Structure formats: C-alpha cells, structure tokens
Amino acid sequence: MSYILFDDDTRKSLLPLSYLRPVCDMRIGILTIREKWEKYLQEKTSTLTEDYLSDKYPTEFTESMTLINSSVCPTPWLVEKIKGLNLNEVIICDGYIVAMHKTRDEFISPSEDNPQKIEIEQDFIKINNLWDIYVYNSKAIIDDFELITKGRKSQKLSATNRILGDNIFVEEGAKVEYACLNSLNGPIYIGKDAEIMEGSVIRGPFAMGEHSVLKLNSKMYGGTTLGPYSKVGGELDNVVIFGYSNKAHDGFIGNSVIGEWCNLGADTNASNLKNTYEEVRLWNIHKKTFVATGQTFCGTIFGDHSKCGINTMFNTGTVVGISSNIYGAGYQRNFIPSFAWGGTSAGLKQYDFDKALEVSNRMMQRRDKSLSDEDKKILRHIFNQTRKSNRLR
C-alpha cells in the first residue's frame, strides 16, 4: 500500500503559492498539509502533481494505492474512513474526490466499471482559495497543536515571562524571556530552538516553527503562523508565513500569506481593510481577472523568493508573484507579476532570470541552503510560462 497526495484543479486558484510546490506542501496551522497526513497515517507519502514539478516531487506507484486530495486537511474521523477504503471505492464530498483506493493498473488504464462512491459531508478544512489559508489558520493551529503535543510534556518557561492561560507548548531548545503570552483564546506553540525576544506580546492561536525568531517588542495577534527559520518583527494579525522568510522590522501585515525565501524591508505595511469596508476582490492569476473573496479583511499574498524595499506600501488585496523585487514610493499596484523589478513609481520591468537566481541563492546560503538543479528548472519553467503574459519591458 502506498499513499499518494494528488493535486486537482484547486491548484490553479492557489497561484502564485502553487507555482513551486504541490498543494500539500503549503503550510496551514503548524504543519504543512503533507506533514499532517504523514503524522496521522504514520506513513510517508508521494505526490501526483504538474509535470514540471514531477522531478522534484515524484509519484511512487505500487500495486495497491490510496490517493488523497492534497488540498484536504486530515481529521481523525476522515483518516479512519480513508484507511477503511476497499478496492475501487471513492470518497466524494460536494462533488469532488476526497480519496480513492486503486490498483496501479486500474489507475493507469481505468476500466469501464463504475467505482463505488461513498458520499460524506465536509467536517474538515479544504483549501480552495488563497484566502482560505489565513481564514482557517486559527482552527488549523488548534488541530495541529492537539496532534503534535498529545501525550508530551512542554519545556518550562522562565519566570521572567508573563503568562495568561496554560495552553502553551515549548519545544526543546526554545528561548523565551520577558515576553507576554496569552493562550486564553487559543494555544501557543513554540518550535524547537525558536527564540522570542524581550518585550514581545503574543495572543493565541499562534505557532512558530523551529529556529524561527520573533524580534524585540513584536506584537502577534491570533491566527498567525511563523514557519521554520523565519525572522519576524513588528505587528502581524492572522498571517501565515510558510518558512525561511524575513519581516524583521516594524510595520503591519494582516490577513496575509507569505511564501518561502521572501524578505520584506523595514516598515513594510500591507492594508487589510478598505476605507469603504467593502468586500475585497483579489487577482486570480489563472483566470486573469479579479474575483470576489467574500472577505472584508484581506491583505497580501506574497509569492516565494519575492522581496520588497523599505517603506513599501501594499494596497488591500494585493497579489505578488514569485521572484519579484519591489521598491519605490506610493501604494503598489494590487497585482505584481512574477519576475518583476521595480514598482508603481519606478515602473515595472522584466527581472533578469540569472540575476533573480543569484539573489535567491544569496539569501538561501544564509540558511546554509542553495537552489538545486531541480529548483532552477522549475523556476525557468515559470519564467518562460509567465514572461509573455506579464507584458513587462
């Protein structure tokens, strides 16, 4: 038996965050969706995704396979339902496939026999849109907190800290001094070797991954996740950072999602509420149009490897593609394509591909990592795919 997490059409609505990864490798709560499934299943998973990603994320076919929708987050009930699937049974929810059990031959060359459908009602998180990541992040933190900490003992916090509530878990090696942690409204999870510097104020649900750092006098509101190896300061409210990214200085970001290997300059601010209090519309890269979010609060979606200079201002509901470098005075436009260089005041032009790789490698080397040949191939594919539609000089 093997478990394969497959991407469906949902990934098109999750660009630019799905450009460089399968949907299951997006972070929501404390863990990525793949990490959740592997913890519940106690098995490694492989991936069925776009062809251009398949070298980095190969599919491991076996004679007997369970395929699981990679945009679905597991629950104990759903995991047991999937484990109990018989051959050629399919779990359906609201018209989409949640999971199915197939032989390799049946999957590659389907017979005319109709599968046995099992209809269920949705009682789990499914990521269909970019904003779903921050909208459901508080619940995902609570669910992951229970999964990760059950039966385990937290490290003790120093007496220098001010503590409200007892729903706090601190992993080995984490450092927390002279901070205020309020878990009355939700749990607080502090990852291995993470650090919370003096004067920081945190309100749960909140999570920070291993080796992440919260800078002096930071203000973290509920529904916020700092992925591993991230450095964060200023004020965040309901923000998900996938990991390896920096927003190390003052400035406000709210109701937003930031990918990996991003850097936001000092005093970067992102509006998350229109002055008219209207519903926010967000650019859909696949549909090439703005779509209704149903949200009054919606900040910035920031693609992997993108950077912005000091004092950058983002409008409510802004989408930034991957590997862009943004700077300049005034509010930025609410869609900045991938591999763009400049900003509203300076104008946008095409970012030289080799230069973009060079900058990404420099940042990654600060974490003792570098772009693999597979990573470069994927980035080149996206560069070629988006260059014509971007209409950059």
C-alpha positions as CSV (number, residue, x, y, z in Angstrom):
1,M,0.0,0.0,0.0
2,S,1.2,3.5,-0.8
3,Y,-0.4,6.9,-0.1
4,I,-0.3,9.5,-2.9
5,L,-1.4,13.1,-2.4
6,F,-2.8,14.3,-5.7
7,D,-3.5,17.9,-6.9
8,D,-6.8,18.7,-8.5
9,D,-7.9,21.9,-10.3
10,T,-7.8,23.7,-7.0
11,R,-4.1,24.4,-7.5
12,K,-4.9,26.8,-10.3
13,S,-6.7,29.1,-7.9
14,L,-3.7,28.9,-5.5
15,L,-1.2,30.6,-7.8
16,P,1.4,32.1,-7.1
17,L,1.8,29.9,-4.0
18,S,1.3,26.7,-6.0
19,Y,3.9,27.6,-8.7
20,L,6.8,26.0,-6.9
21,R,5.1,23.2,-4.8
22,P,2.2,20.8,-4.7
23,V,-0.8,22.0,-2.7
24,C,0.0,19.5,0.1
25,D,3.3,21.3,0.8
26,M,1.6,24.5,1.7
27,R,1.6,25.4,5.4
28,I,-1.6,26.0,7.3
29,G,-1.7,25.8,11.1
30,I,1.6,24.5,12.5
31,L,2.3,21.9,9.8
32,T,2.1,21.6,6.0
33,I,-0.8,19.5,4.7
34,R,1.6,16.7,3.8
35,E,3.1,16.7,7.3
36,K,-0.4,16.4,8.8
37,W,-1.2,13.4,6.7
38,E,2.1,11.6,7.4
39,K,1.6,12.1,11.1
40,Y,-1.9,10.7,11.0
41,L,-1.1,7.8,8.6
42,Q,2.3,7.1,10.1
43,E,3.5,6.6,6.5
44,K,5.5,8.6,4.0
45,T,3.5,10.0,1.1
46,S,4.4,10.8,-2.5
47,T,2.8,13.3,-4.9
48,L,0.8,13.4,-8.1
49,T,1.1,16.9,-9.5
50,E,2.0,19.0,-12.5
51,D,4.6,17.5,-14.9
52,Y,7.1,20.3,-14.4
53,L,7.2,19.6,-10.7
54,S,7.4,15.8,-11.0
55,D,11.2,15.5,-10.9
56,K,11.3,17.2,-7.5
57,Y,8.1,15.6,-6.3
58,P,7.9,12.1,-8.0
59,T,4.9,9.7,-7.8
60,E,5.7,6.4,-6.2
61,F,3.3,3.9,-7.8
62,T,2.7,0.5,-6.1
63,E,0.3,-2.4,-6.9
64,S,-2.2,-1.0,-4.3
65,M,-2.6,2.7,-3.8
66,T,-4.7,5.1,-1.8
67,L,-4.9,8.6,-3.5
68,I,-5.8,11.5,-1.3
69,N,-6.8,15.0,-2.4
70,S,-3.8,17.2,-1.4
71,S,-6.0,20.3,-0.6
72,V,-7.8,18.4,2.2
73,C,-6.6,18.6,5.8
74,P,-7.0,15.3,7.7
75,T,-9.1,14.7,10.8
76,P,-9.1,11.5,12.9
77,W,-12.5,10.6,11.5
78,L,-11.5,11.2,7.9
79,V,-8.3,9.2,8.3
80,E,-10.1,6.2,9.6
81,K,-12.6,6.5,6.8
82,I,-9.8,6.5,4.2
83,K,-7.9,3.7,5.8
84,G,-11.1,1.6,5.6
85,L,-11.5,2.1,1.8
86,N,-11.9,-1.1,-0.2
87,L,-10.6,-1.6,-3.8
88,N,-12.3,0.8,-6.3
89,E,-14.1,2.8,-3.6
90,V,-14.1,6.6,-3.8
91,I,-15.0,9.1,-1.2
92,I,-16.9,12.1,-2.6
93,C,-17.8,15.4,-0.9
94,D,-19.7,18.2,-2.6
95,G,-18.9,16.7,-6.0
96,Y,-15.1,16.5,-5.6
97,I,-12.9,13.4,-4.9
98,V,-11.5,13.3,-1.3
99,A,-9.8,9.9,-1.7
100,M,-9.9,6.7,-3.6
101,H,-8.3,3.2,-3.5
102,K,-7.0,1.8,-6.7
103,T,-4.6,-0.7,-8.1
104,R,-1.8,0.6,-10.3
105,D,-3.3,-0.9,-13.4
106,E,-6.8,0.4,-12.7
107,F,-5.4,3.9,-12.1
108,I,-3.3,4.0,-15.3
109,S,-5.9,2.2,-17.5
110,P,-9.3,2.7,-15.9
111,S,-11.9,0.0,-16.7
112,E,-15.5,0.8,-17.6
113,D,-16.6,-0.4,-14.2
114,N,-18.0,2.5,-12.1
115,P,-16.3,2.9,-8.8
116,Q,-18.3,2.5,-5.6
117,K,-19.0,6.1,-4.3
118,I,-19.1,6.9,-0.7
119,E,-20.7,10.4,-0.1
120,I,-19.7,12.3,3.0
121,E,-20.4,15.7,4.4
122,Q,-17.5,18.1,4.9
123,D,-16.3,18.5,8.5
124,F,-12.6,19.2,7.6
125,I,-10.6,22.1,6.2
126,K,-10.2,22.1,2.4
127,I,-8.0,24.8,0.8
128,N,-9.9,26.1,-2.4
129,N,-8.7,29.7,-2.5
130,L,-5.7,31.7,-1.4
131,W,-7.6,33.4,1.4
132,D,-8.7,30.1,2.9
133,I,-5.1,29.7,4.2
134,Y,-5.4,32.6,6.7
135,V,-9.2,32.3,7.2
136,Y,-8.8,28.7,8.5
137,N,-5.4,29.1,10.1
138,S,-6.7,29.5,13.7
139,K,-8.6,26.2,13.5
140,A,-5.7,24.5,11.9
141,I,-3.3,25.7,14.7
142,I,-5.7,24.3,17.3
143,D,-6.0,20.9,15.4
144,D,-2.2,20.6,14.9
145,F,-1.5,21.6,18.5
146,E,-3.5,18.7,19.7
147,L,-1.9,16.3,17.2
148,I,1.7,17.4,18.0
149,T,1.5,17.8,21.8
150,K,-0.7,14.9,22.8
151,G,1.0,12.8,25.5
152,R,4.1,15.1,25.5
153,K,5.5,17.4,28.1
154,S,6.4,21.1,27.3
155,Q,9.6,22.7,28.4
156,K,9.1,25.1,31.2
157,L,9.0,28.8,30.6
158,S,11.2,31.2,32.6
159,A,9.8,33.2,35.4
160,T,10.6,36.4,33.5
161,N,7.6,35.9,31.3
162,R,4.0,37.0,31.9
163,I,1.7,34.0,31.2
164,L,-2.1,34.0,30.7
165,G,-3.7,30.6,30.4
166,D,-1.9,27.2,30.3
167,N,-2.3,26.2,26.7
168,I,1.3,26.7,25.7
169,F,3.8,24.2,24.4
170,V,7.5,24.9,24.2
171,E,9.8,22.6,22.3
172,E,13.4,21.7,23.4
173,G,16.0,24.4,22.9
174,A,13.5,27.3,22.5
175,K,14.3,30.6,24.3
176,V,11.6,32.9,25.7
177,E,12.4,35.8,28.1
178,Y,10.4,38.8,29.3
179,A,7.5,38.1,26.9
180,C,3.7,38.2,27.4
181,L,2.0,35.0,26.2
182,N,-1.9,34.9,26.3
183,S,-3.3,31.4,25.4
184,L,-6.8,32.1,26.8
185,N,-8.2,32.3,23.3
186,G,-6.1,29.6,21.7
187,P,-2.9,27.6,22.0
188,I,0.6,28.9,21.6
189,Y,3.2,26.6,20.0
190,I,6.9,27.5,20.1
191,G,9.1,25.2,18.0
192,K,12.5,23.6,18.6
193,D,15.3,26.2,19.0
194,A,13.0,29.1,18.3
195,E,13.5,32.4,20.1
196,I,11.1,35.0,21.3
197,M,12.9,38.2,22.3
198,E,12.2,40.6,25.1
199,G,9.0,42.7,25.1
200,S,7.1,40.5,22.6
201,V,3.4,40.2,23.1
202,I,1.6,37.1,21.7
203,R,-2.0,36.1,21.6
204,G,-3.1,32.6,20.6
205,P,-3.8,30.7,18.5
206,F,-0.2,31.2,17.4
207,A,2.6,29.0,16.2
208,M,6.3,29.4,15.3
209,G,8.4,26.7,13.7
210,E,11.9,25.5,14.5
211,H,14.7,28.1,14.5
212,S,12.3,30.9,13.9
213,V,12.9,34.2,15.7
214,L,10.5,36.8,17.0
215,K,12.3,40.2,17.3
216,L,12.2,42.7,20.2
217,N,8.8,44.2,21.1
218,S,6.9,42.2,18.4
219,K,3.1,42.1,18.5
220,M,1.5,38.9,17.3
221,Y,-2.3,38.5,17.1
222,G,-4.2,35.3,16.9
223,G,-4.3,33.1,13.8
224,T,-0.7,33.7,13.0
225,T,1.9,31.1,12.0
226,L,5.6,31.7,11.5
227,G,7.1,28.8,9.5
228,P,10.6,27.4,10.3
229,Y,13.7,29.6,10.1
230,S,11.7,32.8,9.7
231,K,12.6,36.2,11.4
232,V,9.7,38.4,12.2
233,G,9.2,41.7,13.9
234,G,6.6,44.5,14.1
235,E,2.8,43.6,14.1
236,L,1.2,40.6,12.5
237,D,-2.5,39.7,12.6
238,N,-3.8,36.4,11.1
239,V,-0.7,35.9,8.9
240,V,0.7,32.7,7.6
241,I,4.4,32.6,6.7
242,F,5.4,29.3,5.0
243,G,9.0,29.5,6.2
244,Y,12.6,30.8,5.6
245,S,11.3,34.3,5.2
246,N,12.0,37.6,6.9
247,K,9.9,40.5,8.1
248,A,12.3,41.5,10.7
249,H,11.3,45.1,11.4
250,D,8.4,47.3,12.3
251,G,5.4,47.5,10.1
252,F,1.9,45.9,9.9
253,I,0.8,42.9,7.9
254,G,-2.7,41.4,8.4
255,N,-4.8,38.6,6.9
256,S,-2.0,37.6,4.5
257,V,0.1,34.7,3.3
258,I,3.8,34.9,2.7
259,G,5.7,32.2,0.8
260,E,9.3,30.9,1.4
261,W,12.5,32.9,0.9
262,C,10.8,36.3,1.0
263,N,12.2,39.5,2.5
264,L,10.0,42.4,3.5
265,G,12.0,45.6,4.1
266,A,11.8,47.8,7.2
267,D,8.4,49.5,7.7
268,T,6.7,47.5,5.0
269,N,2.9,47.8,5.6
270,A,0.0,46.0,4.0
271,S,-3.5,47.2,4.2
272,N,-6.1,44.5,5.0
273,L,-9.2,46.6,5.1
274,K,-10.7,49.0,2.5
275,N,-11.7,52.5,3.7
276,T,-15.2,51.7,2.3
277,Y,-15.4,48.4,4.3
278,E,-16.4,46.7,1.1
279,E,-15.7,43.1,0.2
280,V,-12.1,42.6,-1.1
281,R,-11.5,41.4,-4.6
282,L,-8.3,39.5,-5.3
283,W,-6.5,38.9,-8.6
284,N,-6.8,35.3,-9.9
285,I,-3.7,34.5,-11.9
286,H,-5.2,31.6,-13.7
287,K,-8.5,33.4,-14.7
288,K,-6.7,36.7,-15.3
289,T,-9.3,38.6,-13.5
290,F,-10.3,39.8,-10.0
291,V,-12.5,37.5,-8.0
292,A,-14.7,38.1,-5.0
293,T,-13.2,36.7,-1.8
294,G,-16.2,37.1,0.5
295,Q,-13.8,38.7,2.9
296,T,-13.8,42.2,4.4
297,F,-10.2,41.6,5.6
298,C,-7.7,40.6,3.0
299,G,-4.1,41.8,2.9
300,T,-1.3,40.5,0.7
301,I,-0.4,37.2,-1.0
302,F,3.4,37.2,-1.4
303,G,4.9,34.6,-3.7
304,D,8.1,32.7,-3.0
305,H,11.5,34.4,-3.5
306,S,10.0,37.9,-3.8
307,K,11.5,40.9,-1.9
308,C,10.4,44.4,-1.2
309,G,12.4,47.5,-0.1
310,I,11.9,49.7,3.0
311,N,8.7,51.7,3.4
312,T,6.9,49.6,0.8
313,M,3.1,50.0,0.9
314,F,0.7,47.4,-0.3
315,N,-2.9,48.0,-1.1
316,T,-5.7,45.9,0.3
317,G,-5.9,42.6,-1.5
318,T,-2.6,42.6,-3.3
319,V,-1.1,39.6,-5.1
320,V,2.7,39.4,-5.7
321,G,4.1,36.7,-7.9
322,I,7.3,34.7,-7.4
323,S,10.9,36.1,-7.7
324,S,9.9,39.8,-7.9
325,N,11.8,42.7,-6.4
326,I,9.6,45.6,-5.4
327,Y,10.5,49.1,-4.3
328,G,9.5,52.8,-4.6
329,A,7.2,55.4,-3.1
330,G,3.4,55.2,-3.0
331,Y,1.0,52.3,-3.0
332,Q,2.0,49.4,-5.2
333,R,-0.4,48.1,-7.8
334,N,-2.6,45.3,-6.5
335,F,-1.2,42.7,-8.8
336,I,2.6,42.4,-9.3
337,P,3.5,39.6,-11.8
338,S,6.3,37.1,-11.3
339,F,9.8,38.1,-12.1
340,A,9.0,41.8,-12.0
341,W,11.5,44.5,-11.0
342,G,10.5,48.0,-9.8
343,G,7.2,49.4,-8.5
344,T,4.5,51.9,-9.0
345,S,6.7,55.0,-9.0
346,A,9.6,53.5,-10.9
347,G,7.6,51.3,-13.3
348,L,7.9,47.5,-13.6
349,K,10.3,45.8,-15.9
350,Q,11.3,42.2,-16.5
351,Y,13.7,40.8,-13.9
352,D,16.7,39.2,-15.4
353,F,16.4,35.5,-14.8
354,D,20.0,34.8,-14.0
355,K,20.0,37.8,-11.6
356,A,16.9,36.5,-9.9
357,L,18.6,33.1,-9.3
358,E,21.7,34.8,-8.0
359,V,19.7,36.8,-5.4
360,S,17.7,33.7,-4.3
361,N,20.9,31.8,-3.9
362,R,22.5,34.5,-1.8
363,M,19.5,34.5,0.6
364,M,19.4,30.7,0.8
365,Q,23.1,30.5,1.6
366,R,22.4,32.5,4.7
367,R,20.4,29.4,5.9
368,D,23.1,27.0,4.5
369,K,20.9,26.1,1.6
370,S,21.0,26.6,-2.2
371,L,18.9,26.2,-5.3
372,S,19.1,22.6,-6.6
373,D,19.1,21.9,-10.3
374,E,15.5,20.8,-10.0
375,D,14.6,24.2,-8.4
376,K,16.3,26.1,-11.2
377,K,14.5,24.0,-13.8
378,I,11.1,24.8,-12.1
379,L,11.9,28.5,-11.8
380,R,12.9,28.6,-15.5
381,H,9.6,26.9,-16.4
382,I,7.6,29.5,-14.5
383,F,9.8,32.3,-16.0
384,N,9.1,31.1,-19.6
385,Q,5.4,30.5,-18.8
386,T,4.7,33.9,-17.4
387,R,7.0,36.1,-19.4
388,K,4.6,36.8,-22.3
389,S,1.5,37.3,-20.2
390,N,3.3,39.7,-17.8
391,R,3.8,42.3,-20.5
392,L,6.9,43.7,-18.7
393,R,9.5,45.8,-20.6
